[in-house]
Amino acid sequence: MHETQAPDGKRRPRIVVPSRSDALLQKFTEVIGGPLGTRSDPGVVSPVIYSVERVLIVLTALAALAGILLKGYCRVNGWETPTQFYATCYSDFPELFRNRGMAAGVFPILGTGSQFEYPVLLGLIAGVTAWLVPGGEASARALAYFDINAVLLAAVAMATVLVIARMPGRRPWDAAMVAVAPGIILAGTINWDLWAAFLLALGMYFFARQQLVPAGVMIGLATATKLYPLLVLGAILLLAVRTGRWRPLLVTGGSAAAAWVLVNLPFAAANPAGWAYFFQYSADRGAGYSSAWFAYNLVADRLGWSGIGAVGVNVLSATLFAVACAGIAAVALTARRRPRLAQLVFLIVAAFILTGKVYSPQYVVWLIPLLALARPRWRDFLVWQGIEALHWAAIWMYLGQVTSAGSSQHNLDMPYYVLAVAAHMAAVAYLMARVVWDIYDPTYDPIRRHHLDDPHGGPFANAPDRIRLKLLRPASFHTSKEGARA
């Protein structure tokens, strides 16, 4: 890492400043005098109190406050259907608190008769925060439950931003994408997904620093919160195949499996039926809101076609995800230069989202930290977030129509909702295409343009290739170090 001499005599790394390196932000900064000058050069001039991390924390706090203010109508008037949809202030917290027995003292998963459709760590978080709710009237208790979880999620968001900012490399400002992300402002307090995003980011942070056991433990805990963090092991597998370095996969995967088992075992032993409910529910459910399958069924119903049942959705979803993973594997093994870990993780998780049985609005939280690591380009990021915001509004307006049985004249009709789903899918697919482009032509990769190999790759950084498949035309053997010099 390039270092410069600071005025206090200490050597500090020169970090990448987005107002200089990002074309879009360069234009935005013109109204405040242009990009940072030499008297405010990060890594050279002491920031005093305005360090990168402190600024990011302030931005995250303001974003969290904005997210809570967006729930203002429901906080004042209660979470009731269909007004919670029309006011776009829906949250799972009050709904689950009232309808999963927590208001009556039933602890998720462990309680007798509990049917909690989430993994065990989310059940633990949901149950412990329910204990913190004081007594009183039902609507007041539901509000308290929301507020407790919203405050905790604000702290989790700050921790996630700090982890992204402290990733090895010279780009701490990329964490600002997570700090001010419209998707997190709008959907961060719908459910507990930020907890999984934080644990996965922490696992990737330890992996980048070659602390494989802590990395695996964090990935295992993240998988016990939401299943998608498990997909990071697929990216590690592809890099292990390409480099021939299997120890990172074995140690990280083994630690993740051990952590997952240790967390799940007490719940499975105490209440096998409650523990298994999440897996049964996930396997049996059909097409969920905003998935490609749900959108197809809506169109099919309108046109009189045959819809896709739960079994068909399971088969098609799994098949298309497997095909997508095969395509990502082909990219990983045929690219002239080894892909970065964050690029592969983003591609696999994005493919999982596009082919999955459901796309809840809060799933956007999964991709935001990964995109900040995989392709920190503000133009594409903001366009994508704008489209996700349109989808976020469209699903609430559509649910308002469905739950109120109102006339489409006063609601969002089905075709517009389906168009919003299609736009979201197209935006994610575009981001995937841009990441693939960066992999095949690293000169477009914002990370590798700074003469870095893979700051997040940990034991795979600067590793020579063991296997690289030749595609279409013969290609000479290149190591990662040779590619970095090119």
TITIZA-952788 format. One record per residue (C-alpha): residue in one letter; residue number from 0; z, y, x; chain. Coordinates in Angstrom, 2 decimals. Layout:
TITIZA-952788
SITE  type  seq        z        y        x  mol
SITE     A  NUM        Z        Y        X    A
...
***
This chain:
TITIZA-952788
SITE  type  seq        z        y        x  mol
SITE     M    0     0.00     0.00     0.00    A
SITE     H    1    -0.95     3.40     1.37    A
SITE     E    2     2.07     5.55     2.19    A
SITE     T    3     2.52     9.21     3.01    A
SITE     Q    4     5.25    11.21     4.71    A
SITE     A    5     7.44    13.06     2.23    A
SITE     P    6     9.23    16.36     2.99    A
SITE     D    7    12.60    14.60     3.13    A
SITE     G    8    11.38    12.34     5.91    A
SITE     K    9    11.15     9.19     3.78    A
SITE     R   10     7.92     7.29     3.41    A
SITE     R   11     6.81     7.02    -0.20    A
SITE     P   12     3.75     5.35    -1.68    A
SITE     R   13     1.04     7.65    -2.96    A
SITE     I   14     0.66     6.71    -6.60    A
SITE     V   15    -2.46     7.00    -8.73    A
SITE     V   16    -2.40    10.06   -11.00    A
SITE     P   17    -4.33     9.54   -14.28    A
SITE     S   18    -5.19    13.23   -14.58    A
SITE     R   19    -7.22    12.79   -11.40    A
SITE     S   20    -8.51     9.23   -11.71    A
SITE     D   21    -9.26     9.00   -15.46    A
SITE     A   22   -12.30    11.00   -16.64    A
SITE     L   23   -10.93    11.47   -20.17    A
SITE     L   24    -7.53    12.73   -19.04    A
SITE     Q   25    -9.16    15.05   -16.53    A
SITE     K   26   -10.83    16.85   -19.43    A
SITE     F   27    -7.61    17.00   -21.46    A
SITE     T   28    -5.68    18.56   -18.59    A
SITE     E   29    -8.05    21.54   -18.40    A
SITE     V   30    -6.06    23.29   -21.13    A
SITE     I   31    -2.93    23.20   -18.94    A
SITE     G   32    -4.57    24.17   -15.67    A
SITE     G   33    -6.31    20.99   -14.63    A
SITE     P   34    -5.12    17.86   -12.75    A
SITE     L   35    -2.01    17.82   -10.59    A
SITE     G   36    -2.37    19.78    -7.37    A
SITE     T   37    -1.02    19.17    -3.88    A
SITE     R   38     2.27    20.91    -4.67    A
SITE     S   39     2.98    18.28    -7.32    A
SITE     D   40     1.53    15.32    -5.45    A
SITE     P   41     3.41    12.14    -6.45    A
SITE     G   42     4.58    10.20    -3.44    A
SITE     V   43     4.44    13.29    -1.27    A
SITE     V   44     6.41    15.97    -3.07    A
SITE     S   45     9.88    15.19    -4.37    A
SITE     P   46     9.78    15.13    -8.21    A
SITE     V   47    13.39    16.38    -8.52    A
SITE     I   48    14.38    15.39   -12.08    A
SITE     Y   49    10.81    14.87   -13.31    A
SITE     S   50    10.27    11.41   -11.88    A
SITE     V   51     7.63     9.17   -13.42    A
SITE     E   52    10.20     6.86   -15.01    A
SITE     R   53    12.22     9.69   -16.54    A
SITE     V   54     9.12    11.24   -18.07    A
SITE     L   55     8.10     7.84   -19.44    A
SITE     I   56    11.54     7.30   -20.98    A
SITE     V   57    11.34    10.68   -22.73    A
SITE     L   58     7.87     9.86   -24.05    A
SITE     T   59     9.05     6.46   -25.28    A
SITE     A   60    12.07     7.99   -27.01    A
SITE     L   61     9.87    10.55   -28.77    A
SITE     A   62     7.47     7.82   -29.84    A
SITE     A   63    10.35     5.70   -31.17    A
SITE     L   64    11.66     8.67   -33.13    A
SITE     A   65     8.20     9.22   -34.61    A
SITE     G   66     8.07     5.56   -35.64    A
SITE     I   67    11.42     5.82   -37.45    A
SITE     L   68    10.40     9.07   -39.13    A
SITE     L   69     7.33     7.30   -40.53    A
SITE     K   70     9.73     5.03   -42.40    A
SITE     G   71    11.45     8.07   -43.92    A
SITE     Y   72    10.34     7.47   -47.51    A
SITE     C   73    11.71     3.93   -47.55    A
SITE     R   74    14.89     4.93   -45.75    A
SITE     V   75    15.58     7.43   -48.53    A
SITE     N   76    14.20     5.57   -51.56    A
SITE     G   77    14.59     1.96   -50.50    A
SITE     W   78    12.09    -0.77   -49.65    A
SITE     E   79    10.64    -1.65   -53.03    A
SITE     T   80     7.23    -3.04   -53.96    A
SITE     P   81     4.63    -1.55   -54.37    A
SITE     T   82     5.90     1.88   -53.28    A
SITE     Q   83     6.75     0.65   -49.77    A
SITE     F   84     3.05    -0.18   -49.32    A
SITE     Y   85     1.73     3.07   -50.77    A
SITE     A   86     4.16     5.01   -48.56    A
SITE     T   87     3.10     2.86   -45.55    A
SITE     C   88     6.74     2.30   -44.60    A
SITE     Y   89     7.00    -1.46   -45.06    A
SITE     S   90     9.25    -3.39   -42.67    A
SITE     D   91    10.18    -7.07   -42.57    A
SITE     F   92    13.78    -6.23   -41.73    A
SITE     P   93    15.07    -5.30   -45.21    A
SITE     E   94    12.88    -8.00   -46.79    A
SITE     L   95    14.21   -10.77   -44.58    A
SITE     F   96    17.78    -9.48   -44.76    A
SITE     R   97    17.75    -9.76   -48.54    A
SITE     N   98    15.59   -12.87   -49.02    A
SITE     R   99    16.58   -15.16   -46.14    A
SITE     G  100    20.28   -15.26   -46.97    A
SITE     M  101    21.49   -12.94   -44.21    A
SITE     A  102    22.87   -10.44   -46.72    A
SITE     A  103    24.95   -13.31   -48.09    A
SITE     G  104    26.18   -14.38   -44.66    A
SITE     V  105    23.71   -17.21   -43.92    A
SITE     F  106    22.89   -17.31   -40.22    A
SITE     P  107    19.15   -17.91   -39.62    A
SITE     I  108    18.20   -21.48   -38.69    A
SITE     L  109    21.83   -22.59   -38.25    A
SITE     G  110    22.99   -21.83   -41.79    A
SITE     T  111    22.91   -24.49   -44.48    A
SITE     G  112    19.62   -24.35   -46.35    A
SITE     S  113    18.22   -21.63   -44.07    A
SITE     Q  114    14.44   -21.33   -44.07    A
SITE     F  115    13.63   -18.86   -41.33    A
SITE     E  116     9.95   -18.80   -40.32    A
SITE     Y  117    10.44   -17.57   -36.76    A
SITE     P  118    11.46   -19.17   -33.42    A
SITE     V  119    15.08   -19.53   -32.42    A
SITE     L  120    15.63   -16.39   -30.36    A
SITE     L  121    14.35   -14.23   -33.20    A
SITE     G  122    16.72   -16.11   -35.47    A
SITE     L  123    19.53   -15.32   -33.04    A
SITE     I  124    18.60   -11.61   -32.94    A
SITE     A  125    18.24   -11.47   -36.71    A
SITE     G  126    21.57   -13.19   -37.27    A
SITE     V  127    23.60   -11.19   -34.76    A
SITE     T  128    22.27    -7.86   -36.03    A
SITE     A  129    23.12    -8.97   -39.57    A
SITE     W  130    26.74    -9.43   -38.47    A
SITE     L  131    26.77    -5.77   -37.43    A
SITE     V  132    25.90    -4.55   -40.93    A
SITE     P  133    28.95    -3.08   -42.70    A
SITE     G  134    29.85    -3.93   -46.27    A
SITE     G  135    28.77    -1.89   -49.24    A
SITE     E  136    25.98    -1.57   -51.76    A
SITE     A  137    22.92    -3.81   -51.27    A
SITE     S  138    20.36    -1.08   -50.57    A
SITE     A  139    22.71     0.67   -48.13    A
SITE     R  140    23.24    -2.57   -46.24    A
SITE     A  141    19.48    -3.17   -46.06    A
SITE     L  142    19.06     0.34   -44.65    A
SITE     A  143    21.78    -0.30   -42.07    A
SITE     Y  144    20.08    -3.53   -41.04    A
SITE     F  145    16.80    -1.68   -40.52    A
SITE     D  146    18.47     1.11   -38.55    A
SITE     I  147    20.33    -1.29   -36.25    A
SITE     N  148    17.16    -3.19   -35.40    A
SITE     A  149    15.09     0.00   -35.05    A
SITE     V  150    17.55     1.42   -32.50    A
SITE     L  151    17.58    -1.83   -30.55    A
SITE     L  152    13.78    -1.94   -30.57    A
SITE     A  153    13.66     1.61   -29.23    A
SITE     A  154    15.78     0.44   -26.29    A
SITE     V  155    13.54    -2.62   -25.86    A
SITE     A  156    10.46    -0.37   -25.84    A
SITE     M  157    12.00     1.75   -23.08    A
SITE     A  158    12.81    -1.35   -21.07    A
SITE     T  159     9.25    -2.62   -21.51    A
SITE     V  160     7.82     0.69   -20.32    A
SITE     L  161    10.06     0.62   -17.23    A
SITE     V  162     9.00    -2.94   -16.40    A
SITE     I  163     5.30    -2.02   -16.68    A
SITE     A  164     5.87     1.11   -14.58    A
SITE     R  165     7.64    -0.90   -11.85    A
SITE     M  166     4.94    -3.55   -11.56    A
SITE     P  167     3.73    -3.84    -7.96    A
SITE     G  168     0.88    -1.47    -7.22    A
SITE     R  169     0.26     2.24    -7.28    A
SITE     R  170    -0.18     2.92   -11.00    A
SITE     P  171     3.21     3.49   -12.71    A
SITE     W  172     1.63     6.06   -15.03    A
SITE     D  173    -0.32     3.28   -16.76    A
SITE     A  174     2.95     2.50   -18.56    A
SITE     A  175     2.37     5.73   -20.52    A
SITE     M  176    -0.10     3.72   -22.59    A
SITE     V  177     2.84     1.63   -23.78    A
SITE     A  178     5.17     4.63   -24.11    A
SITE     V  179     2.95     6.63   -26.47    A
SITE     A  180     0.84     3.84   -28.02    A
SITE     P  181     0.00     4.67   -31.65    A
SITE     G  182     0.12     0.94   -32.41    A
SITE     I  183     3.77     0.73   -31.36    A
SITE     I  184     4.64     3.94   -33.20    A
SITE     L  185     3.09     2.60   -36.41    A
SITE     A  186     3.97    -1.10   -36.20    A
SITE     G  187     6.83    -1.41   -33.71    A
SITE     T  188     9.52    -1.59   -36.40    A
SITE     I  189     7.72    -3.97   -38.75    A
SITE     N  190     9.13    -7.02   -36.99    A
SITE     W  191    10.80    -8.10   -33.73    A
SITE     D  192     7.57    -8.58   -31.73    A
SITE     L  193     8.58    -6.00   -29.13    A
SITE     W  194    11.28    -8.39   -27.92    A
SITE     A  195     8.63   -10.97   -27.03    A
SITE     A  196     6.43    -8.33   -25.40    A
SITE     F  197     9.38    -7.20   -23.25    A
SITE     L  198    10.33   -10.72   -22.14    A
SITE     L  199     6.72   -11.54   -21.29    A
SITE     A  200     6.36    -8.30   -19.31    A
SITE     L  201     9.56    -9.17   -17.44    A
SITE     G  202     8.21   -12.64   -16.69    A
SITE     M  203     4.97   -11.17   -15.34    A
SITE     Y  204     7.00    -8.68   -13.28    A
SITE     F  205     8.95   -11.49   -11.58    A
SITE     F  206     5.76   -13.48   -11.08    A
SITE     A  207     4.11   -10.48    -9.42    A
SITE     R  208     7.04   -10.36    -7.01    A
SITE     Q  209     6.74   -14.11    -6.38    A
SITE     Q  210    10.11   -14.88    -7.97    A
SITE     L  211     8.75   -17.91    -9.77    A
SITE     V  212    11.92   -19.37   -11.29    A
SITE     P  213    13.04   -16.10   -12.96    A
SITE     A  214     9.42   -15.60   -14.06    A
SITE     G  215     9.39   -19.00   -15.73    A
SITE     V  216    12.76   -18.43   -17.36    A
SITE     M  217    11.57   -15.15   -18.88    A
SITE     I  218     8.33   -16.73   -20.09    A
SITE     G  219    10.33   -19.58   -21.65    A
SITE     L  220    12.64   -17.13   -23.41    A
SITE     A  221     9.64   -15.11   -24.58    A
SITE     T  222     8.09   -18.29   -26.02    A
SITE     A  223    11.36   -18.96   -27.84    A
SITE     T  224    10.87   -15.53   -29.42    A
SITE     K  225     7.14   -15.72   -30.24    A
SITE     L  226     4.76   -18.50   -29.28    A
SITE     Y  227     2.00   -16.36   -27.75    A
SITE     P  228     3.75   -15.73   -24.35    A
SITE     L  229     3.16   -19.42   -23.60    A
SITE     L  230    -0.51   -18.51   -23.12    A
SITE     V  231     0.27   -16.82   -19.80    A
SITE     L  232     0.58   -20.31   -18.32    A
SITE     G  233    -3.08   -20.86   -19.20    A
SITE     A  234    -4.03   -17.90   -17.03    A
SITE     I  235    -1.84   -19.21   -14.20    A
SITE     L  236    -3.53   -22.62   -14.58    A
SITE     L  237    -7.00   -21.08   -14.15    A
SITE     L  238    -5.93   -19.24   -11.01    A
SITE     A  239    -4.33   -22.44    -9.67    A
SITE     V  240    -7.60   -24.30   -10.17    A
SITE     R  241    -9.61   -21.55    -8.48    A
SITE     T  242    -7.30   -21.17    -5.47    A
SITE     G  243    -5.96   -24.70    -5.17    A
SITE     R  244    -2.40   -23.34    -5.21    A
SITE     W  245    -0.51   -25.50    -7.70    A
SITE     R  246     3.07   -24.68    -6.81    A
SITE     P  247     3.14   -21.39    -8.81    A
SITE     L  248     2.03   -23.25   -11.94    A
SITE     L  249     4.46   -26.14   -11.46    A
SITE     V  250     7.49   -23.99   -10.66    A
SITE     T  251     6.80   -21.33   -13.30    A
SITE     G  252     5.78   -23.83   -15.97    A
SITE     G  253     8.73   -26.08   -15.23    A
SITE     S  254    11.19   -23.20   -15.37    A
SITE     A  255     9.64   -21.97   -18.63    A
SITE     A  256     9.90   -25.43   -20.20    A
SITE     A  257    13.52   -25.82   -19.08    A
SITE     A  258    14.49   -22.40   -20.47    A
SITE     W  259    12.74   -23.10   -23.77    A
SITE     V  260    14.44   -26.48   -24.16    A
SITE     L  261    17.89   -25.13   -23.28    A
SITE     V  262    17.56   -22.35   -25.87    A
SITE     N  263    16.14   -24.59   -28.61    A
SITE     L  264    18.35   -27.64   -28.09    A
SITE     P  265    21.56   -26.24   -29.66    A
SITE     F  266    19.67   -25.10   -32.77    A
SITE     A  267    17.82   -28.41   -33.08    A
SITE     A  268    21.04   -30.38   -32.69    A
SITE     A  269    23.06   -28.24   -35.11    A
SITE     N  270    20.47   -28.10   -37.89    A
SITE     P  271    17.31   -30.17   -37.30    A
SITE     A  272    15.75   -29.21   -40.63    A
SITE     G  273    16.32   -25.49   -40.11    A
SITE     W  274    14.98   -25.69   -36.56    A
SITE     A  275    11.85   -27.61   -37.60    A
SITE     Y  276    11.06   -25.26   -40.48    A
SITE     F  277     9.26   -22.76   -38.23    A
SITE     F  278     6.90   -25.44   -36.89    A
SITE     Q  279     6.27   -26.91   -40.35    A
SITE     Y  280     5.62   -23.47   -41.80    A
SITE     S  281     3.20   -22.57   -38.98    A
SITE     A  282     1.28   -25.83   -39.36    A
SITE     D  283     1.07   -25.80   -43.17    A
SITE     R  284     0.24   -22.16   -43.82    A
SITE     G  285    -3.32   -21.25   -44.76    A
SITE     A  286    -5.32   -18.14   -44.00    A
SITE     G  287    -2.99   -15.15   -43.64    A
SITE     Y  288    -3.60   -11.47   -44.18    A
SITE     S  289    -6.16    -9.76   -41.93    A
SITE     S  290    -7.38   -12.93   -40.25    A
SITE     A  291   -11.10   -13.66   -40.17    A
SITE     W  292   -10.44   -16.59   -42.48    A
SITE     F  293    -8.59   -14.50   -45.05    A
SITE     A  294   -11.38   -11.90   -44.99    A
SITE     Y  295   -13.97   -14.62   -45.49    A
SITE     N  296   -12.06   -16.08   -48.43    A
SITE     L  297   -11.90   -12.65   -50.07    A
SITE     V  298   -15.65   -12.19   -49.73    A
SITE     A  299   -16.32   -15.78   -50.81    A
SITE     D  300   -14.20   -15.30   -53.93    A
SITE     R  301   -16.08   -12.11   -54.81    A
SITE     L  302   -19.49   -13.78   -54.32    A
SITE     G  303   -18.60   -17.12   -55.88    A
SITE     W  304   -18.76   -19.11   -52.66    A
SITE     S  305   -16.43   -21.90   -51.60    A
SITE     G  306   -13.34   -20.74   -49.74    A
SITE     I  307   -11.65   -22.34   -46.74    A
SITE     G  308    -8.43   -24.22   -47.43    A
SITE     A  309    -5.40   -24.60   -45.18    A
SITE     V  310    -6.73   -27.76   -43.49    A
SITE     G  311   -10.11   -26.17   -42.82    A
SITE     V  312    -8.48   -23.04   -41.43    A
SITE     N  313    -6.33   -25.14   -39.08    A
SITE     V  314    -9.34   -27.03   -37.76    A
SITE     L  315   -11.63   -24.01   -37.42    A
SITE     S  316    -8.95   -21.83   -35.87    A
SITE     A  317    -7.99   -24.43   -33.26    A
SITE     T  318   -11.62   -25.27   -32.50    A
SITE     L  319   -12.74   -21.68   -32.02    A
SITE     F  320    -9.72   -20.90   -29.86    A
SITE     A  321   -10.51   -23.91   -27.69    A
SITE     V  322   -14.12   -22.74   -27.37    A
SITE     A  323   -12.93   -19.23   -26.46    A
SITE     C  324   -10.58   -20.65   -23.82    A
SITE     A  325   -13.45   -22.72   -22.40    A
SITE     G  326   -15.50   -19.53   -22.13    A
SITE     I  327   -12.64   -17.71   -20.40    A
SITE     A  328   -12.27   -20.64   -17.99    A
SITE     A  329   -15.98   -20.38   -17.22    A
SITE     V  330   -15.56   -16.69   -16.47    A
SITE     A  331   -12.56   -17.38   -14.25    A
SITE     L  332   -14.35   -20.03   -12.22    A
SITE     T  333   -17.83   -18.49   -11.95    A
SITE     A  334   -17.01   -14.84   -11.18    A
SITE     R  335   -17.90   -13.90    -7.61    A
SITE     R  336   -14.38   -12.59    -7.09    A
SITE     R  337   -11.23   -14.19    -8.46    A
SITE     P  338   -10.09   -12.46   -11.69    A
SITE     R  339    -6.74   -10.73   -11.79    A
SITE     L  340    -3.89   -12.44   -13.63    A
SITE     A  341    -3.48    -9.63   -16.20    A
SITE     Q  342    -7.19    -9.79   -17.03    A
SITE     L  343    -7.01   -13.49   -17.86    A
SITE     V  344    -3.78   -13.15   -19.83    A
SITE     F  345    -5.31   -10.34   -21.91    A
SITE     L  346    -8.45   -12.37   -22.62    A
SITE     I  347    -6.52   -15.47   -23.70    A
SITE     V  348    -4.07   -13.60   -25.95    A
SITE     A  349    -6.90   -11.54   -27.48    A
SITE     A  350    -8.85   -14.73   -28.20    A
SITE     F  351    -5.73   -16.21   -29.81    A
SITE     I  352    -5.45   -13.14   -32.04    A
SITE     L  353    -9.10   -13.18   -33.09    A
SITE     T  354    -9.17   -16.88   -33.94    A
SITE     G  355    -5.64   -17.13   -35.37    A
SITE     K  356    -4.71   -17.91   -38.96    A
SITE     V  357    -3.06   -14.55   -39.52    A
SITE     Y  358    -3.13   -11.07   -38.03    A
SITE     S  359    -0.02    -9.17   -39.00    A
SITE     P  360    -0.20    -5.42   -38.20    A
SITE     Q  361     2.56    -5.73   -35.59    A
SITE     Y  362     0.50    -8.15   -33.50    A
SITE     V  363    -1.12    -5.12   -31.89    A
SITE     V  364     2.16    -4.87   -29.93    A
SITE     W  365     1.21    -8.07   -28.09    A
SITE     L  366    -1.91    -6.58   -26.54    A
SITE     I  367    -0.81    -3.06   -25.62    A
SITE     P  368     1.24    -3.90   -22.47    A
SITE     L  369    -1.38    -6.45   -21.42    A
SITE     L  370    -4.21    -3.93   -21.71    A
SITE     A  371    -2.22    -1.40   -19.68    A
SITE     L  372    -2.18    -3.99   -16.88    A
SITE     A  373    -5.67    -5.41   -17.41    A
SITE     R  374    -7.79    -2.31   -18.05    A
SITE     P  375    -5.96     1.03   -17.98    A
SITE     R  376    -8.79     3.19   -19.32    A
SITE     W  377    -7.58     5.84   -21.74    A
SITE     R  378   -10.85     6.35   -23.61    A
SITE     D  379   -11.22     2.72   -24.65    A
SITE     F  380    -7.49     2.48   -25.27    A
SITE     L  381    -7.40     5.45   -27.66    A
SITE     V  382   -10.53     4.36   -29.53    A
SITE     W  383    -9.05     0.91   -30.02    A
SITE     Q  384    -5.73     2.34   -31.14    A
SITE     G  385    -7.48     4.60   -33.64    A
SITE     I  386    -9.25     1.60   -35.18    A
SITE     E  387    -5.97    -0.34   -35.28    A
SITE     A  388    -4.38     2.62   -37.07    A
SITE     L  389    -7.13     2.46   -39.71    A
SITE     H  390    -6.46    -1.25   -40.17    A
SITE     W  391    -2.72    -0.56   -40.38    A
SITE     A  392    -3.31     1.89   -43.24    A
SITE     A  393    -5.89    -0.33   -44.93    A
SITE     I  394    -3.64    -3.38   -45.20    A
SITE     W  395    -0.86    -1.39   -46.88    A
SITE     M  396    -3.27     0.16   -49.36    A
SITE     Y  397    -4.73    -3.25   -50.10    A
SITE     L  398    -1.30    -4.80   -50.55    A
SITE     G  399    -0.41    -1.91   -52.83    A
SITE     Q  400    -3.32    -2.87   -55.05    A
SITE     V  401    -2.48    -6.59   -54.97    A
SITE     T  402     1.21    -6.16   -55.75    A
SITE     S  403     0.77    -3.45   -58.37    A
SITE     A  404    -2.22    -5.07   -60.09    A
SITE     G  405    -3.54    -1.55   -60.36    A
SITE     S  406    -7.12    -0.43   -60.89    A
SITE     S  407    -9.25    -0.32   -57.75    A
SITE     Q  408    -9.98     3.28   -58.72    A
SITE     H  409    -6.51     4.20   -57.47    A
SITE     N  410    -6.27     1.66   -54.63    A
SITE     L  411    -8.18     0.42   -51.62    A
SITE     D  412   -10.68    -2.09   -52.91    A
SITE     M  413   -11.34    -5.39   -51.16    A
SITE     P  414   -14.63    -4.50   -49.38    A
SITE     Y  415   -13.03    -1.58   -47.56    A
SITE     Y  416   -10.10    -3.71   -46.48    A
SITE     V  417   -12.49    -6.38   -45.17    A
SITE     L  418   -14.40    -3.68   -43.27    A
SITE     A  419   -11.11    -2.55   -41.68    A
SITE     V  420   -10.41    -6.15   -40.60    A
SITE     A  421   -13.93    -6.43   -39.18    A
SITE     A  422   -13.50    -3.14   -37.30    A
SITE     H  423   -10.23    -4.34   -35.76    A
SITE     M  424   -11.87    -7.58   -34.65    A
SITE     A  425   -14.89    -5.77   -33.22    A
SITE     A  426   -12.62    -3.40   -31.26    A
SITE     V  427   -10.65    -6.27   -29.72    A
SITE     A  428   -13.87    -8.14   -28.93    A
SITE     Y  429   -15.23    -5.00   -27.24    A
SITE     L  430   -12.13    -4.74   -25.05    A
SITE     M  431   -12.57    -8.39   -24.10    A
SITE     A  432   -16.19    -7.73   -23.17    A
SITE     R  433   -15.18    -4.78   -21.00    A
SITE     V  434   -12.56    -6.87   -19.20    A
SITE     V  435   -15.16    -9.59   -18.57    A
SITE     W  436   -17.51    -6.92   -17.24    A
SITE     D  437   -14.78    -5.74   -14.86    A
SITE     I  438   -14.29    -9.31   -13.67    A
SITE     Y  439   -17.97    -9.82   -12.87    A
SITE     D  440   -18.36    -6.34   -11.39    A
SITE     P  441   -15.02    -5.28    -9.82    A
SITE     T  442   -16.37    -1.82    -9.03    A
SITE     Y  443   -15.63    -1.01   -12.69    A
SITE     D  444   -12.08    -2.39   -12.46    A
SITE     P  445    -9.62     0.57   -12.30    A
SITE     I  446    -7.15    -1.52   -10.30    A
SITE     R  447    -9.51    -2.87    -7.66    A
SITE     R  448   -11.19     0.47    -7.14    A
SITE     H  449    -8.10     1.37    -5.10    A
SITE     H  450    -8.78    -1.42    -2.57    A
SITE     L  451    -6.21    -3.76    -4.08    A
SITE     D  452    -6.74    -7.43    -4.78    A
SITE     D  453    -4.28    -8.30    -7.54    A
SITE     P  454    -0.94    -6.46    -7.51    A
SITE     H  455     0.23    -8.60   -10.45    A
SITE     G  456    -1.02   -11.91    -9.07    A
SITE     G  457     2.07   -12.78    -7.05    A
SITE     P  458     1.34   -15.95    -5.05    A
SITE     F  459    -2.36   -15.73    -5.96    A
SITE     A  460    -2.86   -12.25    -4.48    A
SITE     N  461    -5.34   -12.35    -1.58    A
SITE     A  462    -5.62   -16.13    -1.92    A
SITE     P  463    -8.92   -17.67    -0.73    A
SITE     D  464   -11.03   -19.58    -3.23    A
SITE     R  465   -10.85   -23.35    -3.27    A
SITE     I  466   -13.22   -23.79    -6.23    A
SITE     R  467   -15.88   -21.44    -7.48    A
SITE     L  468   -18.69   -22.67    -9.70    A
SITE     K  469   -22.17   -21.35    -9.09    A
SITE     L  470   -23.83   -19.87   -12.16    A
SITE     L  471   -27.62   -19.61   -12.59    A
SITE     R  472   -28.32   -18.89    -8.93    A
SITE     P  473   -26.80   -20.04    -5.64    A
SITE     A  474   -24.02   -17.81    -4.38    A
SITE     S  475   -22.43   -17.77    -0.98    A
SITE     F  476   -18.79   -18.66    -0.62    A
SITE     H  477   -16.50   -15.61    -0.80    A
SITE     T  478   -12.78   -15.38    -0.41    A
SITE     S  479   -10.69   -12.84    -2.23    A
SITE     K  480   -10.12   -11.01     1.06    A
SITE     E  481   -13.85   -10.74     1.65    A
SITE     G  482   -14.31    -9.41    -1.87    A
SITE     A  483   -11.58    -6.84    -1.30    A
SITE     R  484   -13.31    -5.59     1.85    A
SITE     A  485   -16.59    -5.32    -0.07    A
***
